Amino acid sequence: MNQPLKTLPVITTTGSSLSETTRDTVENYLMLLGDHDATFLYRQIMDEVERPLLEVLMQHTNGNQSRTAACLGINRATLRSKLKRHSII
């Protein structure tokens, strides 16, 4: 498998890093909740990020699950499970 020479940081269109954007979004969400407890926040965030990630990569690889799994660094069976969870296949 081809290994990238360097991992490039994920930068948003606003110039912020993905981690900065995530931090800001979670802080804003918690502020909106106020005194209410956040529940299942990890699963909610993972679902929000994972679905578009899978959709874009599947489109990028023309639906090739093996290539998509390789891009993600996961095995194909794990990818299929995630695709099914998000009703992509």
Phi, psi and omega in degrees: 000139179288131177256133178294145178293321180217145173267122180274144178292148177274115182245135179278173181294342178274356181093356178276156175282161178299322180292321177295317179296319178297313179302312180298318181294317179294318178299317179295319179298315180294325177295319178296326179292331180062238182279353180283144179284141172282132178235139179054034184297320180300310181297319180298315181292317179299318179295320181296324183272319187293317183301305180296327176301312180295317180299314182293316180293322177296321177293317181300324181263014181055039177080008181281106184294324179295316178293319179298314179300319179296318178300322181277344183075029177236165179278162186297323180296320177296317178301312181302319178299317180292319178298319178292318180303324183263009180056039178271331173236000000 
